[in-house]
């Protein structure tokens, strides 16, 4: 009778406690890095606004975020299914972005050596998946609440279906989050990188006949690690940065009169993307360069090339948005758009070459850089 709790405790509770402690520590570190930046962005976005105005702005943003789900469910049929799947996909994308906070990939081999059941690992993941889903779920709930209170004509008679669709989307997000973590534990996300090894011999034979110039060396040490799974987070981050700029480009085409707002959001995208890319490059690519120290490889200029790699996606996206606004928005001031882009390029260079180690200094720098960029964006249209 006295031995039963001792036998059960090592199988269940200790792993949950270890997992919870590790996730809590990673979450505190993440908040310590990014909470200041989020606060600065919120202060810049609500500068000069009172509490009522800030609450109305938050409600409007939530209503816009929940509009596709509400309209799709009210339309019925296939649009309702697409709306639910789309809302669930956004939540799952946020979980995928935070996957290292929820379960570090370095734990895989250690967990395989332990007698852990799939049910135990899933139950240890679920509380943290729910916590990571809360911001998106809260925004969706607030937005649906706004539409249910206003009750526009297209929503009358579909209130219960909208609430049920929101709950279904949340359930799909949580289920997908648990499945994602299980897939990462099994190594399913690395299958493509492992299968690429057998087909590498013909490529190596083809590249052996090419001249060993600087471009080939740059491709070997930077491009190939991003393509073949050595630097996956930096590759995903670069793609997401370009996707965010593409969304703002589409938003500018949809509402050209709101060009200052899209430029202000693009300014925030550039600052966040460059700062995060610098961290990911230091974690994933600089060890590759350090491993080449014993080799006869010239190290001069690699720092500048890495800085260019970190800043290129964000600045290319900002240049595309600025060019679109200058060419297609009537009355846009091209000279001011050029100055806005040059300011963002200077801000990216400052972030990459002289990163601030103190959080307060970094937040003050962010506030200044973002405030000037937003001020320029606000004056683009007469």
RAWO-V380499 format. One line per field, one symbol per residue. burial: I if it has 9 or more other C-alpha atoms within 8 Angstrom, else O. A space follows every 10 residues. Layout:
burial = ???
This chain:
burial = OOOOOOOOII IIOIIIOOII OOIOOIIOOI OOIOIIIOOI IOOIOOOOOO OOOIOOOOII IIIIIIIIII IIIIOOOOII IIIIIIIIIO IIOIIIOIIO IIIIOOOIOO IOOOOIOOOI IIOIIIOIII OIIOOOIOII IIIIOIIIOO OOOOIOOIIO IIIOIIOIII OIIIOIIIOI IIIIIOOOOO OOIOOIOOOO OOOOOOOOOO OOOOOIIIII IIIIIIIIIO IIOIIOIIIO IIOIIIOIIO IIOOOIOOII IIIIIIIIII IOIIIOIIOI IIOIIIIIIO OIIOOOOOOO OOOOOIIOOI IOIIIOIIII IIOIIIOOIO OIIOOIIIOI IOIIIOIIII IIOOOOOOIO IIIOOIIOII IOIIOIIIII IO
